[in-house]
Amino acid sequence: MPKLGRKDLFSPTVNPGRAPLEQTLDPVAASRDVEKVMVMLNPRQVNALDQVCLEIRHTTGMKFKRSMLLRALIDGFLASPPAFSEARSYQDIARKIMESFHREKQGP
């Protein structure tokens, strides 16, 4: 057992009886056609990203990085962007973006 009684960071996180999913590289990260972008997030947002990444790793066995999650979220948003013509504030824009993620589930 490692120091402080914590589980080793590199120990397996998937049930040993379950076959892990295919380990593929992130196609965007493997591409040479990328641009580096810096994003400032608050601790709540970073924690939420980490929790989702951990859940993905625990359920699938795949290592899923924050950057991969952010790219997937952006691609999901770009697939169905909202109209911002009626937005008058940051809150209006944020609400429209959140609604765009739920639009497909709720229907038109």
C-alpha positions as a Markdown table, in Angstrom:
| # | Residue | x | y | z |
|---|---|---|---|---|
| 1 | Met | 0.0 | 0.0 | 0.0 |
| 2 | Pro | 1.4 | 3.4 | -0.9 |
| 3 | Lys | 2.1 | 6.2 | 1.6 |
| 4 | Leu | -0.9 | 7.7 | 3.3 |
| 5 | Gly | -3.0 | 4.6 | 2.6 |
| 6 | Arg | -4.0 | 5.9 | -0.8 |
| 7 | Lys | -4.5 | 3.7 | -3.8 |
| 8 | Asp | -1.6 | 3.7 | -6.3 |
| 9 | Leu | -2.4 | 6.2 | -9.1 |
| 10 | Phe | -1.2 | 3.6 | -11.7 |
| 11 | Ser | -3.1 | 0.6 | -10.5 |
| 12 | Pro | -5.9 | -0.8 | -12.7 |
| 13 | Thr | -9.3 | 0.9 | -12.2 |
| 14 | Val | -11.5 | -1.7 | -14.1 |
| 15 | Asn | -12.9 | -4.9 | -12.9 |
| 16 | Pro | -10.2 | -7.5 | -13.6 |
| 17 | Gly | -12.8 | -9.9 | -15.2 |
| 18 | Arg | -13.9 | -7.3 | -17.7 |
| 19 | Ala | -12.0 | -6.8 | -21.0 |
| 20 | Pro | -10.9 | -3.2 | -21.5 |
| 21 | Leu | -12.1 | -1.2 | -24.4 |
| 22 | Glu | -9.9 | -0.6 | -27.4 |
| 23 | Gln | -7.1 | 1.7 | -26.4 |
| 24 | Thr | -7.0 | 4.3 | -29.2 |
| 25 | Leu | -5.2 | 7.5 | -29.3 |
| 26 | Asp | -7.1 | 10.8 | -29.3 |
| 27 | Pro | -7.3 | 11.5 | -33.0 |
| 28 | Val | -7.1 | 15.2 | -32.5 |
| 29 | Ala | -4.0 | 15.0 | -30.2 |
| 30 | Ala | -2.4 | 12.7 | -32.7 |
| 31 | Ser | -3.0 | 15.1 | -35.6 |
| 32 | Arg | -0.4 | 17.7 | -36.5 |
| 33 | Asp | -3.2 | 20.2 | -37.4 |
| 34 | Val | -4.0 | 21.5 | -33.9 |
| 35 | Glu | -3.7 | 24.8 | -32.0 |
| 36 | Lys | -2.9 | 25.1 | -28.4 |
| 37 | Val | -5.5 | 27.1 | -26.4 |
| 38 | Met | -5.3 | 28.2 | -22.8 |
| 39 | Val | -8.5 | 28.2 | -20.7 |
| 40 | Met | -9.0 | 29.5 | -17.2 |
| 41 | Leu | -11.4 | 27.5 | -15.2 |
| 42 | Asn | -12.6 | 27.8 | -11.6 |
| 43 | Pro | -11.9 | 24.9 | -9.1 |
| 44 | Arg | -15.6 | 23.7 | -9.4 |
| 45 | Gln | -15.3 | 23.3 | -13.1 |
| 46 | Val | -11.9 | 21.5 | -12.9 |
| 47 | Asn | -13.2 | 19.2 | -10.3 |
| 48 | Ala | -16.3 | 18.4 | -12.5 |
| 49 | Leu | -14.1 | 17.7 | -15.5 |
| 50 | Asp | -11.9 | 15.4 | -13.4 |
| 51 | Gln | -15.0 | 13.5 | -12.0 |
| 52 | Val | -16.3 | 12.9 | -15.5 |
| 53 | Cys | -12.9 | 11.7 | -16.7 |
| 54 | Leu | -12.6 | 9.4 | -13.6 |
| 55 | Glu | -16.1 | 8.0 | -14.3 |
| 56 | Ile | -15.2 | 7.3 | -17.9 |
| 57 | Arg | -12.0 | 5.5 | -16.8 |
| 58 | His | -13.8 | 3.5 | -14.1 |
| 59 | Thr | -16.6 | 2.3 | -16.4 |
| 60 | Thr | -14.6 | 1.8 | -19.6 |
| 61 | Gly | -11.0 | 1.4 | -18.6 |
| 62 | Met | -10.0 | 4.1 | -21.1 |
| 63 | Lys | -7.9 | 7.0 | -19.9 |
| 64 | Phe | -9.8 | 10.1 | -20.9 |
| 65 | Lys | -8.0 | 13.4 | -20.4 |
| 66 | Arg | -9.6 | 16.8 | -19.7 |
| 67 | Ser | -8.6 | 18.1 | -23.1 |
| 68 | Met | -10.3 | 15.1 | -24.8 |
| 69 | Leu | -13.5 | 15.8 | -22.8 |
| 70 | Leu | -13.4 | 19.6 | -23.6 |
| 71 | Arg | -13.0 | 18.8 | -27.4 |
| 72 | Ala | -15.9 | 16.3 | -27.2 |
| 73 | Leu | -18.1 | 19.0 | -25.5 |
| 74 | Ile | -17.1 | 21.6 | -28.1 |
| 75 | Asp | -17.9 | 19.2 | -31.0 |
| 76 | Gly | -21.2 | 18.4 | -29.4 |
| 77 | Phe | -22.0 | 22.1 | -29.2 |
| 78 | Leu | -20.9 | 22.8 | -32.7 |
| 79 | Ala | -23.1 | 20.0 | -34.1 |
| 80 | Ser | -26.2 | 22.1 | -33.0 |
| 81 | Pro | -25.2 | 25.7 | -32.1 |
| 82 | Pro | -28.0 | 27.9 | -30.7 |
| 83 | Ala | -29.1 | 31.2 | -32.2 |
| 84 | Phe | -27.8 | 34.1 | -30.1 |
| 85 | Ser | -29.8 | 36.9 | -31.7 |
| 86 | Glu | -32.0 | 37.3 | -28.6 |
| 87 | Ala | -29.2 | 37.2 | -26.1 |
| 88 | Arg | -28.6 | 40.3 | -24.1 |
| 89 | Ser | -26.3 | 39.2 | -21.4 |
| 90 | Tyr | -23.7 | 36.6 | -20.4 |
| 91 | Gln | -26.4 | 34.7 | -18.5 |
| 92 | Asp | -28.6 | 34.7 | -21.7 |
| 93 | Ile | -25.7 | 33.3 | -23.7 |
| 94 | Ala | -24.8 | 30.7 | -21.1 |
| 95 | Arg | -28.5 | 29.6 | -20.8 |
| 96 | Lys | -28.7 | 29.2 | -24.6 |
| 97 | Ile | -25.6 | 27.1 | -24.7 |
| 98 | Met | -26.8 | 24.8 | -21.9 |
| 99 | Glu | -30.2 | 24.5 | -23.6 |
| 100 | Ser | -28.5 | 23.5 | -26.9 |
| 101 | Phe | -27.1 | 20.4 | -25.1 |
| 102 | His | -30.6 | 19.4 | -24.0 |
| 103 | Arg | -32.4 | 20.3 | -27.2 |
| 104 | Glu | -31.9 | 16.9 | -28.9 |
| 105 | Lys | -33.3 | 15.0 | -25.8 |
| 106 | Gln | -36.3 | 17.2 | -25.5 |
| 107 | Gly | -37.1 | 17.5 | -29.2 |
| 108 | Pro | -37.7 | 20.6 | -31.3 |
